[in-house]
Amino acid sequence: MRLLYVEDEEDIRTATARRLTAEGHSVDTCADGQQAWDYLAVTSYDAVILDLMLPKLDGLTLLRRLRASGNATPVLLLTARDAVEDRVAGLDAGADDYLVKPFELEVLYSRIC
């Protein structure tokens, strides 16, 4: 599975990408929303793992742009925002799933596979 993982916290991004790669996935990573938008413009992914609180272009705006462009790639929001309103906003914007940090890697893996 080819994944795009968008996370601005380097330690989390590196550890999670390493685990997903060890599970046999191809993982591209981005540290900000604008970079992710650029990657999505030129590469097809099987799924996107997207943080909400990102520099340059926040995750919710990125998700809305993605859906408005007709891109239906599955998106899992992975964020520290745990309020019901945040979950509803993310799902209403077009996310396919929502997982709150901190998270267990096994749960993330089961959600994307």
C-alpha positions in Angstrom: 0.0 0.0 0.0 1.3 3.4 -0.9 0.7 6.0 1.9 1.2 9.7 2.5 1.8 10.5 6.1 1.4 14.2 7.0 2.7 15.1 10.5 4.7 18.1 11.7 6.1 16.4 14.8 9.3 14.8 13.5 9.6 12.1 16.2 6.1 10.9 15.7 6.4 11.1 11.9 9.6 9.2 11.8 8.6 6.4 14.2 5.2 5.9 12.6 6.6 5.9 9.1 9.3 3.4 10.1 6.7 1.0 11.5 4.5 1.3 8.5 7.5 0.6 6.2 8.4 -2.4 8.3 4.9 -3.7 7.7 5.6 -3.6 4.0 4.1 -0.2 3.0 5.6 2.5 0.9 5.4 5.7 2.9 6.0 9.3 1.8 6.1 11.8 4.6 5.5 15.5 4.8 5.9 18.0 7.6 3.4 20.6 6.5 0.1 20.9 4.6 1.4 22.7 1.6 4.1 20.1 0.9 1.4 17.4 1.2 -0.8 19.3 -1.3 2.1 19.3 -3.7 2.8 15.6 -3.2 -0.9 14.8 -3.8 -0.9 16.8 -7.0 1.7 14.5 -8.6 1.4 11.2 -6.9 -1.5 8.7 -6.4 -1.8 7.2 -2.9 -3.9 4.3 -1.5 -4.5 6.3 1.7 -3.5 9.5 3.5 -2.8 9.8 7.2 -3.3 13.5 8.0 -2.7 15.6 11.1 -5.0 18.6 11.6 -2.6 21.1 13.2 0.0 21.6 10.5 2.1 24.6 9.4 1.5 26.5 6.1 -1.8 24.7 5.4 -3.8 23.1 8.1 -5.1 19.6 7.7 -8.8 20.5 7.5 -8.2 23.0 4.7 -6.0 20.5 2.9 -8.8 17.8 3.2 -11.4 20.2 1.9 -9.2 21.1 -1.1 -8.6 17.5 -1.8 -12.3 16.6 -1.8 -13.2 19.7 -3.8 -10.6 18.7 -6.5 -12.4 15.3 -6.8 -9.7 13.3 -5.1 -11.4 10.4 -3.3 -8.3 8.9 -1.7 -9.2 7.6 1.7 -8.1 9.9 4.5 -7.5 9.0 8.1 -7.2 12.1 10.4 -4.7 11.5 13.2 -4.8 14.4 15.6 -4.7 15.5 19.2 -8.0 17.3 18.8 -10.4 15.0 20.6 -13.5 17.2 21.0 -16.7 15.8 19.4 -17.0 19.0 17.4 -13.5 18.4 15.9 -14.4 14.8 15.0 -17.6 15.9 13.3 -15.9 18.7 11.4 -13.2 16.3 10.1 -15.7 13.7 9.0 -18.0 16.3 7.5 -15.0 17.7 5.5 -14.5 14.3 3.9 -12.3 12.2 6.2 -13.0 8.5 6.1 -11.8 7.9 9.7 -10.6 9.8 12.8 -8.1 8.6 15.3 -7.0 10.6 18.4 -3.4 11.0 19.6 -1.9 9.4 21.5 -2.5 6.3 19.6 -1.4 2.7 19.5 0.4 1.8 16.3 -1.6 -1.5 16.1 -4.8 0.5 16.1 -3.5 2.8 13.3 -2.4 -0.2 11.3 -5.7 -1.9 11.6 -7.5 1.3 10.5 -5.6 1.7 7.3 -5.4 -2.0 6.3 
